Amino acid sequence: MSVITLVLAHVPLFSGLAPDELETLGRSLRPRRYARGDLIFQQGDPGDTLYVIESGEVKVVLTSADGREAILTILGPGHFFGELSLLDSEPRSADVIAKEDCALLALRRDDFQAFLNAHPHAAITLLAVLSRRLRATDDLLHDAAFLDVASRLARLLLKLAETHGRKEERGLVLGIRLTQEDLASMVSSTRETVNKWLKTWQRQGLLEQRGGILTITQPRELRKRTHLIGEIGVEAEAS
């Protein structure tokens, strides 16, 4: 089994395929490498390629006319992006930038559509992914409209723990390196405000930071800072 086939087997969109089908699909993919900070594509570009992340991370951002960024999401190995333009033939709806050195696999529109035609069940998985991303966008709008900065930041950290984290003895480790500028962009605030709240929560024992990696040591207490009723999906709490 080829390396590309092994990668595809862990991508939800393709994981239901038989090994021979993965091999066939894998022959249609082309490797692409990007260095940290490289622009993979820009909002408004023609969209003719879906990308699968083999290694590294990318950030999906909206960029204002004066160059300010609002980070919509960060994607890592096993995720894919760029599917919207392949489905509706419209230009790219956001910028995608390599957050670190990345190895990607590129699937062109014709090959992607042939794959969906041959494997209609994959369309259900694709719809589920699109639905989750739409809900995430709804959450961003909700947070911006109704939550203060501290609540937005706490909610973001818990979501990152859910999508990128792992449970260790001392708490939920965010397996992703984010600068305070990144966090500020994701909650529509300033680095200074984010820094203030991170330091406050570290003094309170809710967070730890080692080597640039955050650990949520008291998820339940941090969740109280979101000012939301009920769970938001983080089930792996530290005891």
C-alpha positions as MATLAB code, in Angstrom:
seq = 'MSVITLVLAHVPLFSGLAPDELETLGRSLRPRRYARGDLIFQQGDPGDTLYVIESGEVKVVLTSADGREAILTILGPGHFFGELSLLDSEPRSADVIAKEDCALLALRRDDFQAFLNAHPHAAITLLAVLSRRLRATDDLLHDAAFLDVASRLARLLLKLAETHGRKEERGLVLGIRLTQEDLASMVSSTRETVNKWLKTWQRQGLLEQRGGILTITQPRELRKRTHLIGEIGVEAEAS';
ca = [
       0.000    0.000    0.000;
       1.444    3.364   -1.049;
       2.036    6.293    1.308;
      -0.698    8.298   -0.430;
      -3.145    5.419    0.004;
      -2.364    5.293    3.734;
      -2.992    9.028    4.006;
      -6.319    8.785    2.157;
      -7.458    5.930    4.391;
      -7.465    8.371    7.336;
      -9.392   11.124    5.544;
     -13.105   10.857    6.448;
     -14.216   11.636    2.896;
     -12.307    8.638    1.522;
     -12.069    6.269    4.485;
     -15.005    4.138    3.311;
     -13.229    3.082    0.119;
     -11.750   -0.352   -0.427;
      -7.935   -0.547   -0.682;
      -8.008   -0.957   -4.466;
     -10.290    2.093   -4.778;
      -7.934    4.116   -2.600;
      -5.042    3.070   -4.815;
      -6.945    4.164   -7.924;
      -7.874    7.503   -6.391;
      -4.346    7.987   -5.096;
      -2.985    7.897   -8.633;
      -5.047   11.017   -9.391;
      -3.522   13.067   -6.573;
      -0.462   15.241   -7.026;
       1.881   16.205   -4.171;
       2.315   19.879   -3.388;
       4.643   21.447   -0.825;
       4.341   24.867    0.743;
       6.620   26.671    3.171;
       5.337   28.423    6.268;
       3.553   31.628    5.275;
       2.991   30.622    1.644;
      -0.352   31.555    0.105;
      -1.978   28.366   -1.196;
      -4.866   30.194   -2.782;
      -6.566   33.554   -2.405;
     -10.168   34.665   -2.100;
     -11.507   35.240   -5.604;
      -9.126   32.792   -7.304;
     -10.665   30.252   -9.691;
     -11.285   27.014   -7.810;
     -10.305   23.840   -9.587;
      -8.535   21.781   -6.897;
      -9.333   20.082   -3.604;
      -6.441   19.668   -1.170;
      -5.804   16.956    1.411;
      -3.349   17.785    4.194;
      -0.710   15.085    4.518;
       1.383   16.962    7.086;
       1.541   20.458    8.510;
      -1.246   22.946    9.160;
      -3.061   25.628    7.179;
      -5.199   28.534    8.269;
      -8.338   29.641    6.462;
      -8.649   33.395    6.670;
     -10.592   36.379    5.446;
      -8.358   39.365    4.676;
      -9.503   42.978    4.772;
      -8.485   45.614    2.235;
      -5.875   46.960    4.693;
      -4.341   43.508    5.247;
      -5.930   42.517    8.552;
      -6.741   38.822    8.932;
      -9.678   37.067   10.552;
      -8.852   33.385   11.004;
     -11.892   31.202   10.350;
     -10.306   27.874   11.182;
      -7.052   25.926   11.332;
      -6.787   22.535    9.639;
      -4.211   19.784   10.142;
      -3.301   16.321    8.832;
      -6.271   14.320    7.552;
      -8.385   17.390    6.823;
      -9.240   18.635    3.362;
     -10.178   22.040    1.982;
     -11.096   23.749   -1.269;
     -14.138   21.585   -1.928;
     -16.685   24.408   -2.201;
     -15.384   25.782   -5.473;
     -15.311   22.278   -6.921;
     -18.991   21.871   -6.111;
     -20.378   25.247   -7.186;
     -17.731   26.409   -9.709;
     -17.578   29.769   -7.907;
     -14.308   31.551   -7.017;
     -12.521   30.765   -3.767;
     -14.399   32.168   -0.767;
     -11.361   32.712    1.515;
      -7.577   32.724    1.614;
      -5.718   29.599    2.707;
      -2.196   30.109    4.053;
       0.378   27.564    5.205;
       0.645   28.015    8.969;
       3.758   25.845    8.910;
       5.586   23.819    6.272;
       2.941   21.667    4.589;
       2.755   18.585    2.411;
      -0.555   18.551    0.517;
      -2.209   16.243   -1.996;
      -4.059   17.986   -4.817;
      -7.142   16.517   -6.540;
      -8.385   18.311   -9.663;
     -12.069   19.025  -10.297;
     -12.565   16.402  -13.046;
     -11.038   13.653  -10.901;
     -13.020   14.784   -7.842;
     -16.331   14.782   -9.707;
     -15.552   11.392  -11.240;
     -14.858   10.108   -7.735;
     -18.210   11.397   -6.418;
     -20.061    9.933   -9.421;
     -18.484    6.538   -8.798;
     -18.919    6.670   -5.010;
     -22.176    8.496   -4.195;
     -21.968    7.416   -0.546;
     -18.954    9.724   -0.202;
     -21.269   12.638   -0.940;
     -23.036   11.966    2.385;
     -19.737   12.292    4.247;
     -18.963   15.443    2.289;
     -22.342   16.931    3.229;
     -21.674   16.142    6.886;
     -18.320   17.946    6.712;
     -19.889   20.943    4.989;
     -22.655   20.990    7.586;
     -20.136   21.073   10.440;
     -18.265   23.914    8.775;
     -21.499   25.851    8.281;
     -22.378   25.354   11.939;
     -18.907   26.581   12.892;
     -19.534   29.743   10.860;
     -22.865   30.196   12.637;
     -21.049   29.850   15.954;
     -18.586   32.564   14.954;
     -21.431   34.934   14.147;
     -23.193   34.069   17.398;
     -20.065   34.602   19.465;
     -19.260   37.927   17.817;
     -22.802   39.172   18.407;
     -23.475   37.982   21.954;
     -20.264   37.132   23.825;
     -17.582   39.338   25.301;
     -13.905   38.761   24.513;
     -13.228   36.565   27.549;
     -16.185   34.328   26.707;
     -15.171   34.098   23.054;
     -11.613   33.205   23.990;
     -12.643   30.553   26.509;
     -15.047   29.013   23.991;
     -12.340   29.006   21.302;
      -9.823   27.246   23.558;
     -12.361   24.557   24.419;
     -13.179   24.032   20.738;
      -9.485   23.768   19.885;
      -9.125   21.193   22.645;
     -11.936   19.234   21.016;
     -10.530   19.382   17.480;
      -6.767   19.453   18.074;
      -6.325   18.387   21.681;
      -5.389   15.286   23.592;
      -6.025   14.268   27.182;
      -3.003   13.983   29.443;
      -2.596   13.679   33.188;
      -2.402   17.420   33.759;
      -5.354   18.293   31.490;
      -6.337   18.867   27.860;
      -3.281   19.675   25.781;
      -3.909   21.788   22.686;
      -1.813   19.950   20.117;
      -1.354   23.072   18.039;
       0.939   26.065   18.336;
      -0.937   29.346   18.250;
       0.470   32.801   18.780;
      -1.468   35.374   20.731;
      -1.925   37.182   17.414;
      -3.562   34.028   16.012;
      -5.924   33.781   18.973;
      -6.748   37.476   18.779;
      -7.590   37.131   15.089;
      -9.857   34.163   15.805;
     -11.853   36.028   18.460;
     -11.811   39.460   16.793;
      -9.809   41.120   19.531;
      -6.308   42.429   20.174;
      -3.163   40.594   21.217;
      -3.005   42.693   24.397;
      -6.508   41.650   25.472;
      -5.852   37.990   24.726;
      -2.582   38.169   26.664;
      -4.413   39.669   29.657;
      -6.956   36.848   29.814;
      -4.419   34.077   29.257;
      -2.311   35.396   32.115;
      -5.397   35.766   34.326;
      -6.453   32.154   33.706;
      -2.918   30.915   34.274;
      -2.833   32.672   37.652;
      -6.186   31.082   38.469;
      -4.827   27.636   37.585;
      -7.140   27.103   34.604;
      -4.348   27.053   32.016;
      -0.680   26.147   31.717;
       1.713   27.074   28.942;
       4.890   25.161   28.151;
       6.963   25.620   25.039;
       4.233   27.588   23.334;
       1.636   24.834   23.905;
      -1.426   25.561   26.044;
      -2.962   23.029   28.406;
      -6.440   23.469   29.858;
      -6.025   22.166   33.388;
      -9.610   22.837   34.501;
     -11.958   22.506   31.492;
     -15.109   22.693   33.598;
     -14.073   25.968   35.191;
     -12.983   27.423   31.862;
     -16.321   26.451   30.351;
     -18.038   28.635   32.936;
     -16.265   31.594   31.343;
     -18.171   31.051   28.080;
     -21.423   32.280   29.681;
     -23.239   29.507   27.773;
     -25.799   27.036   29.060;
     -25.043   23.359   28.442;
     -22.164   21.516   26.835;
     -20.234   22.624   23.767;
     -18.873   19.239   22.872;
     -15.703   18.838   24.913;
     -16.259   15.566   26.709;
     -12.684   14.571   27.516;
     -12.324   16.529   30.726;
      -9.433   16.299   33.096;
     -10.378   14.622   36.329;
];
